[in-house]
Amino acid sequence: MLAASSQRDRLVALVVLVTISGACWAWLGKMLWNMSAMPISGSSMPMPMQDLGYLAWLVFMWLLMMAAMMLPSAVPMTLVYADFAAGKERRPVTRSIMAFVAGYLAAWSVFSLIAAVG
């Protein structure tokens, strides 16, 4: 049976991952809703001028989509890491779990940046 602190760490990790993923999905839904009001003629969407603001928005959209889709798949791996870290450190490991998730997101963010720009 897991120790109480390990169960708490698992619960914190699960709540944080679900909350972040849910917030990303909600923001993407808002972006989609706003796009449906845009006048689109024919089969292609008019692209705005390719400037730095547009690039920043594109990268932001890619990061949101990445977090919304990849965080749910990281839940099992994160919970296993929480158990491993709790057994090894013998103290609350919430900070260590969040660092693990931040590293996971950083790796996927680099990929998202390359996908957005390239």
Stockholm file with secondary structure:
# STOCKHOLM 1.0

chainA/1-118         MLAASSQRDRLVALVVLVTISGACWAWLGKMLWNMSAMPISGSSMPMPMQDLGYLAWLVFMWLLMMAAMMLPSAVPMTLVYADFAAGKERRPVTRSIMAFVAGYLAAWSVFSLIAAVG
#=GR chainA/1-118 SS CCCHHHHHHHHHHHHHHHHHHHHHHHHHHHHHHHHHTSCCCTTSCCCCCCCHHHHHHHHHHHHHHHHHHHHHHHHHHHHHHHHHHHHHHCSCCHHHHHHHHHHHHHHHHHHHHHHHHC
#=GC SS_cons         CCCHHHHHHHHHHHHHHHHHHHHHHHHHHHHHHHHHTSCCCTTSCCCCCCCHHHHHHHHHHHHHHHHHHHHHHHHHHHHHHHHHHHHHHCSCCHHHHHHHHHHHHHHHHHHHHHHHHC
//
